[in-house]
Amino acid sequence: MECTIRTMHRHEVAMAVEWAAREGWNPGLHDATCFHAADPDGFLVAECGGEPVGCISAVSYAGRFGFIGLYIVLPAWRGRGIGLRLWTAGMKRLSGQVVGLDGVPAQQDNYRKSGFALAWNNVRLAGTAGAATPGADGPIVPLADIDFAALCADDRRVFPAPRDAFLRCWTAMPDATGLAWLADGKLAGWGLIRRCREGHKIGPLLADSPKIASALYAALCAAVPAGDTVYLDVPLPNDSAVALAQAQGLRSVFETARMYAGPAPACELQRVYGITSFELG
């Protein structure tokens, strides 16, 4: 049967996110819209006989940094070389750029064959949202109160390229709460919690200190129903992030390996208490 690979239409990104949900990746309810905003041409679909059977995202940021994600072939179509064709097409689209991905550790050897090297490991942790603690939130304000240019500049401290279109959508998505910490009027931390297929996920969570990260985590959890499941994706090299998760009683449910093809970009990883998205970085 003839198989082709093409760029997804906007509405088809939701299909890829639905496939991710079936794989147990628990995406957010509104992730597809923001993923597409990051790079409208960065999502590829494999079709066999006109039927969509696989996908990959190869999102380019500013034409110099790429990220691979949503790499899925439907179970009935695996073992036919479709995944390799998708991979080749995605990597070709990002040719000449440093490329990152968050893959399951068991696939590290396969990614190494394509020139990727391990940078660090991440862990997805799950816990339970608690009620708000009166008077303990500090100088926390709605994220919408923060100048958008200042927010983008802060994101550049932890991400290797501008992603303004993505952030504009991400920070304004429905079923989400964004909060920021101001220190002497300056942005010192921020985070967002969004509704997912199961529970809520915090991402990103960025902070200049463990105290700020802890306060933002608590305030974000207080924005969702008490007792709801909350997920946080933590980079393991950040000992303070691991300590925060332990203090909150979070448990490990999933791990990924952050890998790069090309020089690992500079990143203030000690500020990253929660990764924005395993799919887009």
Salt bridges, closest charged atoms under 4 A:
GLU12 OE2 - ARG6 NH2 2.65
GLU18 OE2 - ARG22 NE 3.62
GLU18 OE1 - ARG197 NH1 2.83
GLU23 OE2 - ARG78 NH2 2.88
ASP31 OD1 - ARG194 NE 2.86
ASP39 OD2 - ARG93 NH1 2.78
GLU47 OE2 - ARG6 NH2 2.81
ASP102 OD1 - ARG258 NE 2.87
ASP109 OD1 - ARG112 NH1 2.80
ASP154 OD1 - ARG157 NH1 3.59
ASP154 OD1 - ARG271 NH2 3.05
ASP155 OD2 - ARG163 NE 2.78
ASP175 OD2 - HIS30 NE2 2.70
ASP208 OD1 - ARG157 NH1 3.60
ASP208 OD1 - ARG271 NE 2.69
ASP228 OD2 - ARG195 NH1 3.07
ASP228 OD2 - HIS200 ND1 2.64
ASP233 OD1 - ARG124 NE 2.67
GLU268 OE1 - ARG157 NH2 2.99
